[in-house]
Amino acid sequence: MPAAPRPSETVQSQHDRVYRQLRQRIMHGEIEPGAPLTIRGVGRAFGMSMTPVREALRRLAAEGALTISASGRVSTPALSNERIEELAAIRALIEPELASRALPRAHFALIERLQAINALNAEAVVKQDAVAYLRTNLEFHRSLYLRAQAPAMLAVIETVWLQLGPTMRSLYARLRRSEPPQTHRMIIAALRAGDEPGLRLAVRTDVTQGLRHLAG
């Protein structure tokens, strides 16, 4: 059953709720590349009227998470190899910098949390659950980057993750991994050792290895 609007919600708060939840679904690959979305269909799924849904879709389109054709058709983007390579280059530039800035604040509690997330990532691999794999993979990176205290850079990277989400889910479903990325363990080891060059290399390798398959 779709969630009904809460009695105290304004149109703006309804819009924010649809936007946040739909954004998360796209980022985590719960929607296939090129999948069509309709205002009416999204409205039914969220129990919302057309106005907040329409505004949420427009906002996501502005972030590159959705495309809107001249005829008004809304869909998740099916990315070209050139677009994937561009987004991969952004990740390879910014994510090692975020990790480097996080390193001075990478205390034991963070390392424990990253290990726990990586264990969930391994479970997703065993279950061949592409959405859970992508969700835990992004959670691993985001948990580290939050310690960088660089919100503008993190916002840029989250927009890149958002644009890549459906395509990455499709990739991971095809790859049929048998174990989580070795690079996650390399990242954790570099954090433990306080090894800034090693951390940069591990993050850059983690980012580029996955995206190389996308553009292949």
MODELLER restraints for C-alpha pairs under 7 A, 6 or more apart:
rsr = mdl.restraints
at = mdl.atoms
rsr.add(forms.Gaussian(group=physical.xy_distance, feature=features.Distance(at['CA:2:A'], at['CA:44:A']), mean=6.58, stdev=0.5))
rsr.add(forms.Gaussian(group=physical.xy_distance, feature=features.Distance(at['CA:2:A'], at['CA:45:A']), mean=5.04, stdev=0.5))
rsr.add(forms.Gaussian(group=physical.xy_distance, feature=features.Distance(at['CA:2:A'], at['CA:46:A']), mean=5.18, stdev=0.5))
rsr.add(forms.Gaussian(group=physical.xy_distance, feature=features.Distance(at['CA:2:A'], at['CA:47:A']), mean=5.22, stdev=0.5))
rsr.add(forms.Gaussian(group=physical.xy_distance, feature=features.Distance(at['CA:3:A'], at['CA:46:A']), mean=5.36, stdev=0.5))
rsr.add(forms.Gaussian(group=physical.xy_distance, feature=features.Distance(at['CA:3:A'], at['CA:47:A']), mean=5.25, stdev=0.5))
rsr.add(forms.Gaussian(group=physical.xy_distance, feature=features.Distance(at['CA:4:A'], at['CA:46:A']), mean=6.89, stdev=0.5))
rsr.add(forms.Gaussian(group=physical.xy_distance, feature=features.Distance(at['CA:4:A'], at['CA:47:A']), mean=4.64, stdev=0.5))
rsr.add(forms.Gaussian(group=physical.xy_distance, feature=features.Distance(at['CA:4:A'], at['CA:48:A']), mean=6.96, stdev=0.5))
rsr.add(forms.Gaussian(group=physical.xy_distance, feature=features.Distance(at['CA:5:A'], at['CA:47:A']), mean=6.18, stdev=0.5))
rsr.add(forms.Gaussian(group=physical.xy_distance, feature=features.Distance(at['CA:5:A'], at['CA:48:A']), mean=6.25, stdev=0.5))
rsr.add(forms.Gaussian(group=physical.xy_distance, feature=features.Distance(at['CA:11:A'], at['CA:52:A']), mean=5.91, stdev=0.5))
rsr.add(forms.Gaussian(group=physical.xy_distance, feature=features.Distance(at['CA:12:A'], at['CA:52:A']), mean=6.89, stdev=0.5))
rsr.add(forms.Gaussian(group=physical.xy_distance, feature=features.Distance(at['CA:14:A'], at['CA:52:A']), mean=5.96, stdev=0.5))
rsr.add(forms.Gaussian(group=physical.xy_distance, feature=features.Distance(at['CA:15:A'], at['CA:52:A']), mean=4.21, stdev=0.5))
rsr.add(forms.Gaussian(group=physical.xy_distance, feature=features.Distance(at['CA:15:A'], at['CA:53:A']), mean=6.20, stdev=0.5))
rsr.add(forms.Gaussian(group=physical.xy_distance, feature=features.Distance(at['CA:15:A'], at['CA:55:A']), mean=6.55, stdev=0.5))
rsr.add(forms.Gaussian(group=physical.xy_distance, feature=features.Distance(at['CA:15:A'], at['CA:56:A']), mean=5.64, stdev=0.5))
rsr.add(forms.Gaussian(group=physical.xy_distance, feature=features.Distance(at['CA:18:A'], at['CA:53:A']), mean=6.57, stdev=0.5))
rsr.add(forms.Gaussian(group=physical.xy_distance, feature=features.Distance(at['CA:18:A'], at['CA:56:A']), mean=6.31, stdev=0.5))
rsr.add(forms.Gaussian(group=physical.xy_distance, feature=features.Distance(at['CA:19:A'], at['CA:56:A']), mean=4.77, stdev=0.5))
rsr.add(forms.Gaussian(group=physical.xy_distance, feature=features.Distance(at['CA:25:A'], at['CA:31:A']), mean=6.73, stdev=0.5))
rsr.add(forms.Gaussian(group=physical.xy_distance, feature=features.Distance(at['CA:26:A'], at['CA:162:A']), mean=6.40, stdev=0.5))
rsr.add(forms.Gaussian(group=physical.xy_distance, feature=features.Distance(at['CA:26:A'], at['CA:165:A']), mean=5.82, stdev=0.5))
rsr.add(forms.Gaussian(group=physical.xy_distance, feature=features.Distance(at['CA:26:A'], at['CA:166:A']), mean=6.23, stdev=0.5))
rsr.add(forms.Gaussian(group=physical.xy_distance, feature=features.Distance(at['CA:27:A'], at['CA:161:A']), mean=6.06, stdev=0.5))
rsr.add(forms.Gaussian(group=physical.xy_distance, feature=features.Distance(at['CA:27:A'], at['CA:162:A']), mean=4.31, stdev=0.5))
rsr.add(forms.Gaussian(group=physical.xy_distance, feature=features.Distance(at['CA:27:A'], at['CA:165:A']), mean=4.34, stdev=0.5))
rsr.add(forms.Gaussian(group=physical.xy_distance, feature=features.Distance(at['CA:27:A'], at['CA:166:A']), mean=6.97, stdev=0.5))
rsr.add(forms.Gaussian(group=physical.xy_distance, feature=features.Distance(at['CA:28:A'], at['CA:131:A']), mean=5.98, stdev=0.5))
rsr.add(forms.Gaussian(group=physical.xy_distance, feature=features.Distance(at['CA:28:A'], at['CA:134:A']), mean=5.80, stdev=0.5))
rsr.add(forms.Gaussian(group=physical.xy_distance, feature=features.Distance(at['CA:28:A'], at['CA:135:A']), mean=5.17, stdev=0.5))
rsr.add(forms.Gaussian(group=physical.xy_distance, feature=features.Distance(at['CA:28:A'], at['CA:165:A']), mean=5.59, stdev=0.5))
rsr.add(forms.Gaussian(group=physical.xy_distance, feature=features.Distance(at['CA:29:A'], at['CA:131:A']), mean=5.76, stdev=0.5))
rsr.add(forms.Gaussian(group=physical.xy_distance, feature=features.Distance(at['CA:29:A'], at['CA:165:A']), mean=4.70, stdev=0.5))
rsr.add(forms.Gaussian(group=physical.xy_distance, feature=features.Distance(at['CA:29:A'], at['CA:166:A']), mean=4.27, stdev=0.5))
rsr.add(forms.Gaussian(group=physical.xy_distance, feature=features.Distance(at['CA:29:A'], at['CA:168:A']), mean=6.93, stdev=0.5))
rsr.add(forms.Gaussian(group=physical.xy_distance, feature=features.Distance(at['CA:29:A'], at['CA:169:A']), mean=4.87, stdev=0.5))
rsr.add(forms.Gaussian(group=physical.xy_distance, feature=features.Distance(at['CA:30:A'], at['CA:131:A']), mean=6.14, stdev=0.5))
rsr.add(forms.Gaussian(group=physical.xy_distance, feature=features.Distance(at['CA:30:A'], at['CA:166:A']), mean=6.99, stdev=0.5))
rsr.add(forms.Gaussian(group=physical.xy_distance, feature=features.Distance(at['CA:31:A'], at['CA:166:A']), mean=5.84, stdev=0.5))
rsr.add(forms.Gaussian(group=physical.xy_distance, feature=features.Distance(at['CA:32:A'], at['CA:166:A']), mean=5.13, stdev=0.5))
rsr.add(forms.Gaussian(group=physical.xy_distance, feature=features.Distance(at['CA:32:A'], at['CA:170:A']), mean=6.97, stdev=0.5))
rsr.add(forms.Gaussian(group=physical.xy_distance, feature=features.Distance(at['CA:33:A'], at['CA:76:A']), mean=5.38, stdev=0.5))
rsr.add(forms.Gaussian(group=physical.xy_distance, feature=features.Distance(at['CA:33:A'], at['CA:77:A']), mean=5.70, stdev=0.5))
rsr.add(forms.Gaussian(group=physical.xy_distance, feature=features.Distance(at['CA:33:A'], at['CA:78:A']), mean=4.99, stdev=0.5))
rsr.add(forms.Gaussian(group=physical.xy_distance, feature=features.Distance(at['CA:33:A'], at['CA:166:A']), mean=4.94, stdev=0.5))
rsr.add(forms.Gaussian(group=physical.xy_distance, feature=features.Distance(at['CA:33:A'], at['CA:167:A']), mean=5.64, stdev=0.5))
rsr.add(forms.Gaussian(group=physical.xy_distance, feature=features.Distance(at['CA:34:A'], at['CA:75:A']), mean=5.49, stdev=0.5))
rsr.add(forms.Gaussian(group=physical.xy_distance, feature=features.Distance(at['CA:34:A'], at['CA:76:A']), mean=4.81, stdev=0.5))
rsr.add(forms.Gaussian(group=physical.xy_distance, feature=features.Distance(at['CA:34:A'], at['CA:77:A']), mean=5.28, stdev=0.5))
rsr.add(forms.Gaussian(group=physical.xy_distance, feature=features.Distance(at['CA:34:A'], at['CA:78:A']), mean=5.12, stdev=0.5))
rsr.add(forms.Gaussian(group=physical.xy_distance, feature=features.Distance(at['CA:35:A'], at['CA:75:A']), mean=5.27, stdev=0.5))
rsr.add(forms.Gaussian(group=physical.xy_distance, feature=features.Distance(at['CA:35:A'], at['CA:76:A']), mean=5.57, stdev=0.5))
rsr.add(forms.Gaussian(group=physical.xy_distance, feature=features.Distance(at['CA:36:A'], at['CA:74:A']), mean=5.74, stdev=0.5))
rsr.add(forms.Gaussian(group=physical.xy_distance, feature=features.Distance(at['CA:36:A'], at['CA:75:A']), mean=4.19, stdev=0.5))
rsr.add(forms.Gaussian(group=physical.xy_distance, feature=features.Distance(at['CA:36:A'], at['CA:76:A']), mean=6.83, stdev=0.5))
rsr.add(forms.Gaussian(group=physical.xy_distance, feature=features.Distance(at['CA:37:A'], at['CA:74:A']), mean=5.35, stdev=0.5))
rsr.add(forms.Gaussian(group=physical.xy_distance, feature=features.Distance(at['CA:37:A'], at['CA:75:A']), mean=5.45, stdev=0.5))
rsr.add(forms.Gaussian(group=physical.xy_distance, feature=features.Distance(at['CA:38:A'], at['CA:74:A']), mean=6.58, stdev=0.5))
rsr.add(forms.Gaussian(group=physical.xy_distance, feature=features.Distance(at['CA:39:A'], at['CA:50:A']), mean=6.20, stdev=0.5))
rsr.add(forms.Gaussian(group=physical.xy_distance, feature=features.Distance(at['CA:39:A'], at['CA:53:A']), mean=6.12, stdev=0.5))
rsr.add(forms.Gaussian(group=physical.xy_distance, feature=features.Distance(at['CA:39:A'], at['CA:54:A']), mean=6.11, stdev=0.5))
rsr.add(forms.Gaussian(group=physical.xy_distance, feature=features.Distance(at['CA:40:A'], at['CA:50:A']), mean=6.67, stdev=0.5))
rsr.add(forms.Gaussian(group=physical.xy_distance, feature=features.Distance(at['CA:42:A'], at['CA:53:A']), mean=6.86, stdev=0.5))
rsr.add(forms.Gaussian(group=physical.xy_distance, feature=features.Distance(at['CA:43:A'], at['CA:49:A']), mean=5.85, stdev=0.5))
rsr.add(forms.Gaussian(group=physical.xy_distance, feature=features.Distance(at['CA:43:A'], at['CA:50:A']), mean=6.14, stdev=0.5))
rsr.add(forms.Gaussian(group=physical.xy_distance, feature=features.Distance(at['CA:43:A'], at['CA:53:A']), mean=6.10, stdev=0.5))
rsr.add(forms.Gaussian(group=physical.xy_distance, feature=features.Distance(at['CA:60:A'], at['CA:66:A']), mean=5.89, stdev=0.5))
rsr.add(forms.Gaussian(group=physical.xy_distance, feature=features.Distance(at['CA:61:A'], at['CA:67:A']), mean=5.58, stdev=0.5))
rsr.add(forms.Gaussian(group=physical.xy_distance, feature=features.Distance(at['CA:61:A'], at['CA:68:A']), mean=6.95, stdev=0.5))
rsr.add(forms.Gaussian(group=physical.xy_distance, feature=features.Distance(at['CA:63:A'], at['CA:159:A']), mean=6.55, stdev=0.5))
rsr.add(forms.Gaussian(group=physical.xy_distance, feature=features.Distance(at['CA:64:A'], at['CA:163:A']), mean=5.76, stdev=0.5))
rsr.add(forms.Gaussian(group=physical.xy_distance, feature=features.Distance(at['CA:65:A'], at['CA:76:A']), mean=6.36, stdev=0.5))
rsr.add(forms.Gaussian(group=physical.xy_distance, feature=features.Distance(at['CA:65:A'], at['CA:77:A']), mean=6.99, stdev=0.5))
rsr.add(forms.Gaussian(group=physical.xy_distance, feature=features.Distance(at['CA:65:A'], at['CA:162:A']), mean=5.79, stdev=0.5))
rsr.add(forms.Gaussian(group=physical.xy_distance, feature=features.Distance(at['CA:65:A'], at['CA:163:A']), mean=4.80, stdev=0.5))
rsr.add(forms.Gaussian(group=physical.xy_distance, feature=features.Distance(at['CA:66:A'], at['CA:74:A']), mean=6.65, stdev=0.5))
rsr.add(forms.Gaussian(group=physical.xy_distance, feature=features.Distance(at['CA:66:A'], at['CA:75:A']), mean=5.54, stdev=0.5))
rsr.add(forms.Gaussian(group=physical.xy_distance, feature=features.Distance(at['CA:66:A'], at['CA:76:A']), mean=4.58, stdev=0.5))
rsr.add(forms.Gaussian(group=physical.xy_distance, feature=features.Distance(at['CA:66:A'], at['CA:77:A']), mean=5.87, stdev=0.5))
rsr.add(forms.Gaussian(group=physical.xy_distance, feature=features.Distance(at['CA:67:A'], at['CA:74:A']), mean=5.66, stdev=0.5))
rsr.add(forms.Gaussian(group=physical.xy_distance, feature=features.Distance(at['CA:67:A'], at['CA:75:A']), mean=5.47, stdev=0.5))
rsr.add(forms.Gaussian(group=physical.xy_distance, feature=features.Distance(at['CA:67:A'], at['CA:76:A']), mean=6.12, stdev=0.5))
rsr.add(forms.Gaussian(group=physical.xy_distance, feature=features.Distance(at['CA:67:A'], at['CA:77:A']), mean=5.95, stdev=0.5))
rsr.add(forms.Gaussian(group=physical.xy_distance, feature=features.Distance(at['CA:68:A'], at['CA:74:A']), mean=4.59, stdev=0.5))
rsr.add(forms.Gaussian(group=physical.xy_distance, feature=features.Distance(at['CA:68:A'], at['CA:75:A']), mean=6.76, stdev=0.5))
rsr.add(forms.Gaussian(group=physical.xy_distance, feature=features.Distance(at['CA:78:A'], at['CA:167:A']), mean=6.96, stdev=0.5))
rsr.add(forms.Gaussian(group=physical.xy_distance, feature=features.Distance(at['CA:81:A'], at['CA:215:A']), mean=4.85, stdev=0.5))
rsr.add(forms.Gaussian(group=physical.xy_distance, feature=features.Distance(at['CA:84:A'], at['CA:215:A']), mean=6.23, stdev=0.5))
rsr.add(forms.Gaussian(group=physical.xy_distance, feature=features.Distance(at['CA:85:A'], at['CA:215:A']), mean=6.71, stdev=0.5))
rsr.add(forms.Gaussian(group=physical.xy_distance, feature=features.Distance(at['CA:87:A'], at['CA:160:A']), mean=6.29, stdev=0.5))
rsr.add(forms.Gaussian(group=physical.xy_distance, feature=features.Distance(at['CA:88:A'], at['CA:208:A']), mean=6.65, stdev=0.5))
rsr.add(forms.Gaussian(group=physical.xy_distance, feature=features.Distance(at['CA:88:A'], at['CA:211:A']), mean=6.26, stdev=0.5))
rsr.add(forms.Gaussian(group=physical.xy_distance, feature=features.Distance(at['CA:91:A'], at['CA:157:A']), mean=6.70, stdev=0.5))
rsr.add(forms.Gaussian(group=physical.xy_distance, feature=features.Distance(at['CA:91:A'], at['CA:207:A']), mean=6.74, stdev=0.5))
rsr.add(forms.Gaussian(group=physical.xy_distance, feature=features.Distance(at['CA:92:A'], at['CA:204:A']), mean=5.31, stdev=0.5))
rsr.add(forms.Gaussian(group=physical.xy_distance, feature=features.Distance(at['CA:92:A'], at['CA:207:A']), mean=6.36, stdev=0.5))
rsr.add(forms.Gaussian(group=physical.xy_distance, feature=features.Distance(at['CA:92:A'], at['CA:208:A']), mean=6.74, stdev=0.5))
rsr.add(forms.Gaussian(group=physical.xy_distance, feature=features.Distance(at['CA:95:A'], at['CA:203:A']), mean=6.87, stdev=0.5))
rsr.add(forms.Gaussian(group=physical.xy_distance, feature=features.Distance(at['CA:96:A'], at['CA:200:A']), mean=4.65, stdev=0.5))
rsr.add(forms.Gaussian(group=physical.xy_distance, feature=features.Distance(at['CA:96:A'], at['CA:203:A']), mean=5.59, stdev=0.5))
rsr.add(forms.Gaussian(group=physical.xy_distance, feature=features.Distance(at['CA:96:A'], at['CA:204:A']), mean=5.95, stdev=0.5))
rsr.add(forms.Gaussian(group=physical.xy_distance, feature=features.Distance(at['CA:98:A'], at['CA:145:A']), mean=5.49, stdev=0.5))
rsr.add(forms.Gaussian(group=physical.xy_distance, feature=features.Distance(at['CA:98:A'], at['CA:148:A']), mean=5.63, stdev=0.5))
rsr.add(forms.Gaussian(group=physical.xy_distance, feature=features.Distance(at['CA:99:A'], at['CA:144:A']), mean=6.63, stdev=0.5))
rsr.add(forms.Gaussian(group=physical.xy_distance, feature=features.Distance(at['CA:99:A'], at['CA:145:A']), mean=5.83, stdev=0.5))
rsr.add(forms.Gaussian(group=physical.xy_distance, feature=features.Distance(at['CA:99:A'], at['CA:148:A']), mean=6.76, stdev=0.5))
rsr.add(forms.Gaussian(group=physical.xy_distance, feature=features.Distance(at['CA:99:A'], at['CA:200:A']), mean=6.82, stdev=0.5))
rsr.add(forms.Gaussian(group=physical.xy_distance, feature=features.Distance(at['CA:100:A'], at['CA:196:A']), mean=6.10, stdev=0.5))
rsr.add(forms.Gaussian(group=physical.xy_distance, feature=features.Distance(at['CA:100:A'], at['CA:200:A']), mean=6.53, stdev=0.5))
rsr.add(forms.Gaussian(group=physical.xy_distance, feature=features.Distance(at['CA:101:A'], at['CA:148:A']), mean=4.67, stdev=0.5))
rsr.add(forms.Gaussian(group=physical.xy_distance, feature=features.Distance(at['CA:102:A'], at['CA:144:A']), mean=6.59, stdev=0.5))
rsr.add(forms.Gaussian(group=physical.xy_distance, feature=features.Distance(at['CA:102:A'], at['CA:145:A']), mean=6.12, stdev=0.5))
rsr.add(forms.Gaussian(group=physical.xy_distance, feature=features.Distance(at['CA:102:A'], at['CA:147:A']), mean=4.66, stdev=0.5))
rsr.add(forms.Gaussian(group=physical.xy_distance, feature=features.Distance(at['CA:102:A'], at['CA:148:A']), mean=3.82, stdev=0.5))
rsr.add(forms.Gaussian(group=physical.xy_distance, feature=features.Distance(at['CA:103:A'], at['CA:191:A']), mean=6.48, stdev=0.5))
rsr.add(forms.Gaussian(group=physical.xy_distance, feature=features.Distance(at['CA:103:A'], at['CA:194:A']), mean=6.94, stdev=0.5))
rsr.add(forms.Gaussian(group=physical.xy_distance, feature=features.Distance(at['CA:105:A'], at['CA:147:A']), mean=6.11, stdev=0.5))
rsr.add(forms.Gaussian(group=physical.xy_distance, feature=features.Distance(at['CA:106:A'], at['CA:191:A']), mean=6.65, stdev=0.5))
rsr.add(forms.Gaussian(group=physical.xy_distance, feature=features.Distance(at['CA:111:A'], at['CA:188:A']), mean=6.54, stdev=0.5))
rsr.add(forms.Gaussian(group=physical.xy_distance, feature=features.Distance(at['CA:114:A'], at['CA:140:A']), mean=5.88, stdev=0.5))
rsr.add(forms.Gaussian(group=physical.xy_distance, feature=features.Distance(at['CA:117:A'], at['CA:136:A']), mean=6.26, stdev=0.5))
rsr.add(forms.Gaussian(group=physical.xy_distance, feature=features.Distance(at['CA:117:A'], at['CA:140:A']), mean=6.01, stdev=0.5))
rsr.add(forms.Gaussian(group=physical.xy_distance, feature=features.Distance(at['CA:118:A'], at['CA:140:A']), mean=6.96, stdev=0.5))
rsr.add(forms.Gaussian(group=physical.xy_distance, feature=features.Distance(at['CA:120:A'], at['CA:136:A']), mean=6.71, stdev=0.5))
rsr.add(forms.Gaussian(group=physical.xy_distance, feature=features.Distance(at['CA:121:A'], at['CA:133:A']), mean=5.45, stdev=0.5))
rsr.add(forms.Gaussian(group=physical.xy_distance, feature=features.Distance(at['CA:121:A'], at['CA:136:A']), mean=5.37, stdev=0.5))
rsr.add(forms.Gaussian(group=physical.xy_distance, feature=features.Distance(at['CA:121:A'], at['CA:137:A']), mean=6.47, stdev=0.5))
rsr.add(forms.Gaussian(group=physical.xy_distance, feature=features.Distance(at['CA:121:A'], at['CA:180:A']), mean=6.37, stdev=0.5))
rsr.add(forms.Gaussian(group=physical.xy_distance, feature=features.Distance(at['CA:122:A'], at['CA:179:A']), mean=6.15, stdev=0.5))
rsr.add(forms.Gaussian(group=physical.xy_distance, feature=features.Distance(at['CA:122:A'], at['CA:180:A']), mean=5.19, stdev=0.5))
rsr.add(forms.Gaussian(group=physical.xy_distance, feature=features.Distance(at['CA:124:A'], at['CA:132:A']), mean=5.61, stdev=0.5))
rsr.add(forms.Gaussian(group=physical.xy_distance, feature=features.Distance(at['CA:124:A'], at['CA:133:A']), mean=5.07, stdev=0.5))
rsr.add(forms.Gaussian(group=physical.xy_distance, feature=features.Distance(at['CA:125:A'], at['CA:133:A']), mean=6.41, stdev=0.5))
rsr.add(forms.Gaussian(group=physical.xy_distance, feature=features.Distance(at['CA:125:A'], at['CA:177:A']), mean=6.25, stdev=0.5))
rsr.add(forms.Gaussian(group=physical.xy_distance, feature=features.Distance(at['CA:125:A'], at['CA:178:A']), mean=6.18, stdev=0.5))
rsr.add(forms.Gaussian(group=physical.xy_distance, feature=features.Distance(at['CA:125:A'], at['CA:179:A']), mean=5.95, stdev=0.5))
rsr.add(forms.Gaussian(group=physical.xy_distance, feature=features.Distance(at['CA:125:A'], at['CA:180:A']), mean=6.47, stdev=0.5))
rsr.add(forms.Gaussian(group=physical.xy_distance, feature=features.Distance(at['CA:126:A'], at['CA:178:A']), mean=6.73, stdev=0.5))
rsr.add(forms.Gaussian(group=physical.xy_distance, feature=features.Distance(at['CA:128:A'], at['CA:176:A']), mean=6.77, stdev=0.5))
rsr.add(forms.Gaussian(group=physical.xy_distance, feature=features.Distance(at['CA:130:A'], at['CA:169:A']), mean=5.85, stdev=0.5))
rsr.add(forms.Gaussian(group=physical.xy_distance, feature=features.Distance(at['CA:130:A'], at['CA:172:A']), mean=5.82, stdev=0.5))
rsr.add(forms.Gaussian(group=physical.xy_distance, feature=features.Distance(at['CA:130:A'], at['CA:173:A']), mean=5.39, stdev=0.5))
rsr.add(forms.Gaussian(group=physical.xy_distance, feature=features.Distance(at['CA:131:A'], at['CA:169:A']), mean=6.31, stdev=0.5))
rsr.add(forms.Gaussian(group=physical.xy_distance, feature=features.Distance(at['CA:134:A'], at['CA:169:A']), mean=6.59, stdev=0.5))
rsr.add(forms.Gaussian(group=physical.xy_distance, feature=features.Distance(at['CA:171:A'], at['CA:214:A']), mean=6.29, stdev=0.5))
rsr.add(forms.Gaussian(group=physical.xy_distance, feature=features.Distance(at['CA:183:A'], at['CA:202:A']), mean=5.78, stdev=0.5))
rsr.add(forms.Gaussian(group=physical.xy_distance, feature=features.Distance(at['CA:183:A'], at['CA:206:A']), mean=5.43, stdev=0.5))
rsr.add(forms.Gaussian(group=physical.xy_distance, feature=features.Distance(at['CA:186:A'], at['CA:202:A']), mean=5.88, stdev=0.5))
rsr.add(forms.Gaussian(group=physical.xy_distance, feature=features.Distance(at['CA:187:A'], at['CA:199:A']), mean=5.59, stdev=0.5))
rsr.add(forms.Gaussian(group=physical.xy_distance, feature=features.Distance(at['CA:187:A'], at['CA:202:A']), mean=5.51, stdev=0.5))
rsr.add(forms.Gaussian(group=physical.xy_distance, feature=features.Distance(at['CA:187:A'], at['CA:203:A']), mean=6.55, stdev=0.5))
rsr.add(forms.Gaussian(group=physical.xy_distance, feature=features.Distance(at['CA:190:A'], at['CA:198:A']), mean=5.77, stdev=0.5))
rsr.add(forms.Gaussian(group=physical.xy_distance, feature=features.Distance(at['CA:190:A'], at['CA:199:A']), mean=5.10, stdev=0.5))
rsr.add(forms.Gaussian(group=physical.xy_distance, feature=features.Distance(at['CA:191:A'], at['CA:199:A']), mean=6.75, stdev=0.5))
